[in-house]
Amino acid sequence: MTNTQGIEVLTRSHDYLREVIAAVPESAWSSPTPCSEWTVRQVLNHARIDQQAYGLVLTGDRPDSDPFHPADALDGDPVAELDKVLRAVAEGYARLPADADRVPTPLGPMPLPFAAATAAMDAAVHAWDIAVATGQNRPLTPALAEGIWPAADRLVDRLRDAYQVFAPAREVMADYDRAETLLAFLGRDPHWTPAAS
């Protein structure tokens, strides 16, 4: 994966998250999600603070809120609040040298393409969580999943073992595409529906 590919995957993941959040019905913020302990509202706030962390760490700063106990942004305009955070992350990555090989991330320094793909993984997977929780026909695409796989391969098992931030990997069925396989690897049922919760 090249630096340019990593940034492209991050941009596409941010676009996916924006699109999904903009389409959440007002009545759906308290709906259950594939993140079994969290509602749509909580997943959005978690994703927003996670992305903020990826942006702020580039300047040696960190969010005021813990992504696993995030401050609630829904009293204002959640779409605008998320957009502000995603713009800051994109601007931070755009300022990095094209050949950066040690980019600060909340998970430690990484080469630029892996840092960008790691932030992208977080954004895209939580976009998918919210999309399926709110009945949107906005799947995680195999093409976007393909761009996220290098980060998943590099990090997920270590994070799962050390911090239990992902559920155990699920069985991969023979007919799964790359997106479904990624979701299963991240501990999600690729065919989750609210009724199944």
C-alpha positions in Angstrom: 0.0 0.0 0.0 1.4 3.4 -1.0 1.0 6.7 0.9 -1.4 7.9 -1.8 -3.6 4.8 -1.5 -3.8 5.1 2.3 -5.0 8.7 2.0 -7.5 7.7 -0.7 -8.9 5.0 1.6 -9.2 7.4 4.5 -11.0 10.0 2.3 -13.5 7.3 1.0 -14.1 6.1 4.6 -14.8 9.6 5.8 -17.2 10.1 2.9 -19.0 6.9 3.8 -19.3 7.9 7.4 -20.6 11.4 6.5 -23.2 9.9 4.1 -24.5 7.4 6.6 -24.7 10.0 9.5 -26.6 12.4 7.2 -29.2 9.8 6.5 -29.9 8.7 10.1 -33.6 9.4 10.9 -34.2 11.5 14.0 -36.1 8.6 15.6 -33.2 6.2 15.2 -30.5 7.6 17.5 -31.4 5.3 20.3 -31.6 2.2 18.1 -29.4 -0.9 18.9 -26.3 -1.5 16.8 -24.0 -4.4 16.0 -21.8 -3.0 18.9 -24.1 -4.8 21.4 -23.6 -2.4 24.3 -24.1 0.8 22.2 -26.9 2.7 20.5 -26.5 4.6 17.2 -26.0 7.7 19.2 -23.1 6.1 21.2 -21.5 4.7 18.1 -21.5 8.1 16.4 -20.0 9.8 19.4 -17.4 7.0 19.7 -16.5 7.3 16.0 -16.3 11.1 16.2 -13.9 11.0 19.2 -11.8 8.3 17.6 -11.4 10.3 14.5 -10.6 13.4 16.5 -7.9 11.5 18.2 -6.3 10.5 14.9 -6.3 14.2 13.9 -5.1 15.7 17.3 -2.3 13.2 17.8 -0.6 14.6 14.7 0.1 17.8 16.7 0.8 16.0 20.0 -2.7 16.7 21.4 -5.5 14.4 22.4 -9.3 14.7 22.7 -11.0 15.9 25.9 -13.2 12.9 25.8 -12.5 9.1 26.1 -13.8 7.4 22.9 -15.1 4.6 25.0 -17.0 7.1 27.2 -17.4 9.9 24.7 -19.0 13.3 25.2 -22.3 13.6 23.5 -22.5 15.8 20.3 -26.1 15.2 19.5 -27.4 18.2 21.4 -26.2 20.3 18.4 -25.9 19.3 14.8 -24.3 15.8 14.7 -23.6 16.1 10.9 -21.9 19.4 11.3 -20.0 18.3 14.4 -18.7 15.2 12.6 -17.8 17.1 9.5 -15.7 19.5 11.5 -13.7 16.6 13.0 -13.3 14.8 9.7 -12.1 17.9 8.0 -9.5 18.4 10.7 -8.2 14.8 10.2 -8.0 15.3 6.5 -6.2 18.5 6.8 -3.7 17.0 9.3 -2.9 14.1 7.0 -2.6 16.5 4.0 0.1 18.4 5.8 2.2 15.3 6.4 5.3 14.8 4.2 4.5 12.5 1.3 7.3 10.1 2.5 6.4 10.1 6.2 7.4 6.7 7.7 6.5 7.4 11.3 3.1 9.1 11.6 1.8 9.5 15.2 -1.5 7.6 15.8 -3.5 6.8 19.0 -2.0 3.3 18.6 1.6 4.4 18.2 3.6 5.6 15.2 3.1 3.9 11.9 4.1 4.4 8.3 1.7 6.8 6.6 -0.3 4.3 4.6 -1.0 2.2 7.6 -1.8 5.2 9.8 -4.3 6.4 7.2 -5.8 2.9 6.7 -6.2 2.4 10.5 -8.2 5.7 10.8 -10.1 4.6 7.7 -10.9 1.2 9.3 -12.4 2.9 12.3 -14.5 5.3 10.3 -15.8 2.8 7.7 -16.7 0.0 10.1 -18.6 2.4 12.4 -20.3 3.8 9.3 -21.4 0.3 8.5 -22.6 -0.3 12.1 -24.8 2.8 11.9 -26.0 2.1 8.4 -27.3 -1.4 9.2 -28.7 -0.2 12.6 -30.8 2.4 10.9 -32.0 0.4 7.9 -29.9 2.1 5.3 -28.9 0.4 2.1 -25.3 1.6 2.3 -23.1 -1.4 2.6 -19.4 -1.4 3.2 -18.1 -2.1 -0.3 -15.5 -4.8 -1.1 -13.3 -2.1 -2.7 -13.2 0.0 0.4 -12.7 -3.1 2.6 -9.8 -4.1 0.4 -8.1 -0.8 1.2 -8.6 -1.4 5.0 -7.3 -5.0 5.0 -3.6 -4.0 5.4 -4.4 -2.2 8.7 -6.7 -4.9 9.9 -4.1 -7.6 9.2 -1.5 -5.6 11.0 -3.4 -4.5 14.1 -6.7 -6.2 14.9 -5.5 -9.4 16.5 -3.1 -7.5 18.7 -5.8 -5.0 19.8 -8.3 -7.8 20.4 -5.8 -9.7 22.6 -4.4 -6.7 24.5 -7.5 -4.5 24.9 -10.6 -6.5 23.9 -11.7 -3.7 21.6 -13.0 -6.2 19.0 -15.3 -9.1 19.6 -13.9 -12.5 18.6 -13.6 -13.1 14.9 -16.6 -14.9 13.4 -16.6 -17.8 11.0 -16.1 -16.8 7.4 -18.6 -18.4 5.0 -17.4 -19.5 1.5 -19.6 -17.0 -0.3 -18.5 -13.9 1.7 -17.0 -11.1 -0.3 -14.0 -9.0 1.0 -16.3 -6.7 2.9 -18.2 -9.5 4.6 -15.0 -11.2 5.4 -13.5 -8.1 7.0 -16.6 -7.5 9.1 -16.5 -11.1 10.3 -12.8 -10.7 11.1 -13.7 -7.6 13.2 -16.2 -9.7 15.2 -19.3 -8.6 13.4 -22.1 -10.5 11.7 -22.1 -9.2 8.2 -25.8 -9.9 7.9 -26.7 -8.3 11.2 -30.2 -6.7 11.5 -31.8 -4.8 14.4 -34.2 -7.7 14.8 -31.3 -10.0 15.5 -30.1 -7.8 18.4 
